[in-house]
Amino acid sequence: MDKFIKWENNRIPKSKKENCADILSLEEVGKAKKFHESFPEYTKTPLVKLDNLAKEIGVSGIYLKDESYRFGLNAFKVLGGSYSMAKYLAQKLGKDISELGYEELIKKETRDKIGEMTFYTATDGNHGRGVAWTANRLKQKSVVYMPKGSSEVRLQAIKNEGSIASITDMNYDDAVRLAAADAKKNNGLIVQDTAWEGYEEIPTWIMQGYGTMALEAIEQLKEYGVDEPTHVFVQAGVGSLAGGVQGVLVNAYKNLPTTVIVESNLADCLYKSAVAADGEAKVVGGDMQTIMAGLACGEANIISWEILKTYSKSFVSAPDWVAANGMRILGNPLKGDTKVISGESGAVTTGLVYEIMTNPEYKQLKADLKLNSESKILVFSTEGDTDPETYRKIVWKGGSEK
């Protein structure tokens, strides 16, 4: 297995789709945020300021968005699933989503108009749990398929939300195809955060839903006196989160921060697309058995790819040890910094920032990104310990070493 971090600076032809980031306008993403705020469980997740870590590695500031507090689900994914499901229901009712909050959607007269629905999805865990949770709250049904090797703990968490859920013998991308086929066969709705030709509306809404997290972070940075971060590191599986964040940044900031897209080296379809530099999204096949289960996706969201190839600075392929180090750094903070319980997919960006700033082997990447004592860095910890046993194995017993 490759033990080294690899990167490719963006030299990809820009999107021919003009204004590809307009789908993440502040107005559209603001609708998603307003919808999320209508849930009784809603609170802003913390933006943690890691002053002592920043000083230790030689940057001005590190600001971490801790999504382990999101709706009590320990991960950010519910933002996309819930908003896309609500947008679909609003469309079915002939209304704009701005007219419909959570309480309106669960009224008997609203549900009578909608009828019974079943939402289908494929997931490594967090997205499926978000879809199942939302379906449960809206008094609807859900069916969730997971790829082989998925965590039994995450499967049970989905079942606890009332979903019909199972682990398949397929990889993630094939599980997506199964969910789509079964949704079509059973007159259900596929809710997937990846997009393909003919399936673009719901993934767009999911990306807009993820924008809530970015809008909150922008507001919270200002509370810390940071008008604009210099750098944003964001992880990617199919790239929907990364594209959602990148799109919001394009629309929110006059001076666009340097954005770094980080993948597992066992599922690095965006990195390979950047290396090819022909503008086309490449595919990674196989089982993709990385500890970063949430990033184990080999086929890019075609909508997100247009945004990323146009605006992102660099694409990074990171081995598992980078995520493991990030988990330990955040879970065992320097004195005075806040402890953050960050899962495998959540911690990879922190692990990467630390490695770039402290390991001379990556001095060229540090120079390419212009990381220095003036840098104000935003990272997203997208999940907590969604599989507590795996978390303890890595953090306590030193799993996934170099």
N, C-alpha and C positions, 0 to 999 in steps of 0.2 A: 504493500500500500504506500502511496506517495505521502511522505511526511512533511512536505514543504508547502507553504502558502504560495499560491500562484496568482498572478494578477494580469489584467490586460486593460490598458487605458483606452478610452473610447475613441476609435477612429472609424466607427461604423457610419455609413451614409445615413443622414437624418431621414425621418419619416416623410413620405410624400403626402401624407394626410395632414393638411394644414390645420394648425390649431388643435393638435391631437390631445393636448392637455385641457381643452375647454370642458370636457366631461367632468373634470375635477374643479370647476369654478367654485369660488367661495360661496356663491349663492346656492349651487346644487349641493355642495357638501354641508352647507349650513342647514339645509332641509333634513339631511340625515341626522345631524347633531340634535336638532329640535325634536325629531322623532325619538331618538334614544333618551332624551331628557324626559320624555313622557312616561317612561317606565318607573314604577315606584322604587325599583332597585338601583336606579341611576345615581351615581356620583362620579365626579372626575377622578380618574386614577392618578396616583401621585407622580410628580416629576421630581426625582431625587437628585439633589446636587451633591456630587462626590468631590468635594474640595480637596481632600487629602490625597485621593487617588490621582487627581489632576496634577497636584503639586509633585507627587512622586514620579510621574512619568513625563513631566515637563510641558504641560499644556495649560491654557488659561482656565478652562472649565470643562467638566464632563457632566452632562445632564441626561439622566436616564428615566424614561417613561416606563413605569412599572405596571404592566397590564395584569399582574396576578390578582389585582383587586376588581377586575371588570365583572360586574353583575354577579359576583360570587362564583364565577365559573373558572377562575384561575388562568384565563387566557383572553386574548383580544378578539378571537375569531367571531364571536357572537355579533359583533358590530356589523359585519358584512352580511351574514345570514339573515339576521333579524330585519335589517333595512330592505334587503332585496325581497324578502317575503312580504313585507308590508307594502312595498311599491307595487308588487304584483297584485295584491288584494285591492289596493287603491285603484289600479287600472281596471280591474274586474268590476269595481263599483262605479267606474266612471268619474272618479274624483282625483284631485291632486293630493299627493302624500302630505302636503302642508295642512290639509283639512282633517287628517286622521292621526290621532295619537293612539296610544295603547288602549286607553279606556273606551274609546269609540269603537275600536276593532273587536273588542270582546263583548259588546252589547248584543243582546239576543237578536234584535232586529237587523243588526249588521251581519251577524253570523247566519241568519236565515237567508239573507240575500246572497251570501257567498256560497253557502252549502258546505258539505263535507269535502275536505281536501287531504291528499297525502303528499307530503314533500319527500323527495328522494335525494340522497347525496352519497358521495364517497369521501372518505376522510382517514387521516391517521389518528384522529381523536378530537382535536379541539374544534374544528369546523363542524364536524358531525354533532358534537355535543351542543354547540350553539344553535344549529338547526333544530335539533330535538327539543332543546329548552324553549325555543321560540314557538315551535309547533304546539308544545304542551301549554304554554301560556295563552296561545290563541285558540286552544281547545280543538286542535287539529291533529292529524296523525303524521308520523314520519317513519321512513325506512332508511337505514344507514348501513353502507358496506365499507369494510375496512380492508386494507391490503394485508397480505401475508406478513407475519412477523409483528403485527400490531400488538400493543399492550393490552392484556386482559383487564387491567385496571381501568384503562381508558374506555374499553368496550363496556364494562359494567357501569361506568359513569353515564354513558349514553343511554343504556337500558334503564337506568334509574330515572331518566327524564320521560319514560313511557314509550321509547322508540323500539321498533323491531330492528335489531342490529346484529350483525354477524361479521366475523373475520373470514375473508375469502382466501383462496389459494392464488390470488393474482397480485401483480404489482399495483401501485397507486393508479397509474394511467388506465390500466385495464379495468380496475374497479370503477373508475369514472364512467367508462363505456358501458359497463354492466348497469350502473345506476340510471344512466340516460336511457338505455334500452327498456329497462323495467318501468321507468316512469312513463315512457311513451306507450308501452303495452297496456299499462293499468290506468291510463288517463290521469296520471299524477303530474307533478311538477319537479323537474330536476333543478336543484339549487346548488350550483357548483361555482367555485371562484376561479376556475380556468375557463378560457373562451376558445371556441373553434369556429370555423366558417358556419354560419347559420345559427350559432348560439353565442350571442354577444350582449343582449340586453341585460339579462340577469347578472352576468359577471361585471358589467359596467356599474350596476347598482351596488353590487358587493364592494367594489373599489370605492364608491362614494361613501358607503357605510364605514369603511376603514378610515376614511378621511376625518371622522369624528376624533379619532385618536390624535391625528396630526394637528387639527384645530385646537384641541385642548393643550397640546404641547406648546404651540405657538403662543397661546394666551399665558401659559405658565412661565415660559421663558421671559416674557415681558415683566412678569412679577419679580423675577430675579434680576431685572435690569438688562436683559439681553434682547435687543431689538432684532438682531439677526444672528443665527448661528453661522459659523464659518464652514462647518462640516456636519454632514448627516450620514450616519452609517445605518443601513437598513437591510435586513435579511430577506432572502427570496427562496420560495419554492417554485411555484408556477409564475410568481412575479406580481400577483395581484396586490399584495400589501405594498411591495416596493413601488409599483406603479401608482398606487393610490397616494402614497406619501410624496413621491416625486411630483405628481400632478398638483397636489396642494401647494408644495413649495414653489412651483413655477408661478402659481397664481397669487401667492401670499407675499413673495419677496421680490423687490426690485433687483437686489443683488443676490442672484441664486447661489445658495450654499453649494460647496463641493459635495456631491452625493456619491457614496460608495455602496455598491450592491454586493452583498455577501451570500454565497451559497456553500452547501456541503460539496466537497470534492467528489463525492459519489453520486451527485445529482446536479451537476453544474451546467445545465443546458444554456443558461444565459452567458456564463463565462465562455463556453465553447462557441456561442454565437458571436461574442465579441472578438474572439481569436480569429474566427473565419472572416469577420468584418465585411460580409457581403450584403448585410441588411436583413438576411433571412434568419428566422429562429431555428436553431438546431435542436435535435432530440437526443436524449440520453435514455437508453433502455436498461433492462436487467432489474435485479431486485433492489438495488440502492439501499443496502443495509447499513445506513449511517445511524449514529445515536440521535442525530437531528431529524427525528421522525417527521416533524412538521415541515421540513424542507426537502423531503425525499420525493421529489416530483421531477419527471424527466421531460415534460413537454410544456413550453411556455404559453402563458395567456397572450394571445395575439394582440389584444387591445393594449395591455400593459407594455408589451414589447415595443410598440410604437413610441410610447412615452419615454421608456428607459433608454432606448438607443438614441433618442434625440437630445436628452437632457442630462443623463447620468455621466459622471466623470470616469469611473473605473469599475471594473467587475472583478471580484475576488473569489477564488476557489479555495475553501478552507477545510483542512483535515479535522477529524473529530476532536483531536487534542486541543484545538483552538477554542471550541465550545466548552470543553471540560475545564480548561483553565479559566475561562470567563465565569463559569458557575462557581468555582472556588474563590475567585477574586471577589465576586459580589457577595457570596455567602460568608466570607471571612474578611470583612472590610478593615481598612486601616482605622485606628482609633479616631473617633469623631465623625466618621462617615456612617451613613445608614446602611444596615444590612438589607440585602435584597435576595430573596429566594427566586432564582431564575433557572428555568429548565433548559434543556439541551439546545433547543432552537432559539430560546430567548437570550442566551448568554454569548452567542458566537460573536456578536459585534463588539462587545466589551473585550472579549478575549483577543480579538483582532487588533483593536486599538492599542491594547497593552503591548502586544507583540511588536507591532510596528514601531512603537515609541521606545522600546527597551532592547530589541534584538538587532544588532548591527547587520545581520544578514538581510534585513529588509530596509536598509537605509535608502535604497533607490525608490522603493514605494513611498517611504516617508517624504522624500524629496519631491516625487511626482505629485503627491497630494498636498504639498506645502504645509505639512503639519509642523507646528512650532509652538513657542511659548505664548503666542497670541491666539491660538486656536480655541474656539468654543464649540465643543462637540456634542451633538444630540444623538443618542442611541435609544433603541426601543427594546425593552425586555418583554417579548411578546407572550410569554407564558411563565407561570410559576412551576412548582413541582407537580405537574399533572400526572406523573407516574412517580410517586414518592420513593418506591423501592429502587428504581433506577437512579433517581437523584442521589439517594444516600450512597449507593454503590460507587458513583462517580466522585462525589464530594468527600465521603468518609474513607473510601478504600482506594482512591486514586486510579479509577478506571480511565481508559482512553488516553493513555500517556503517549508522548512522542515516541 
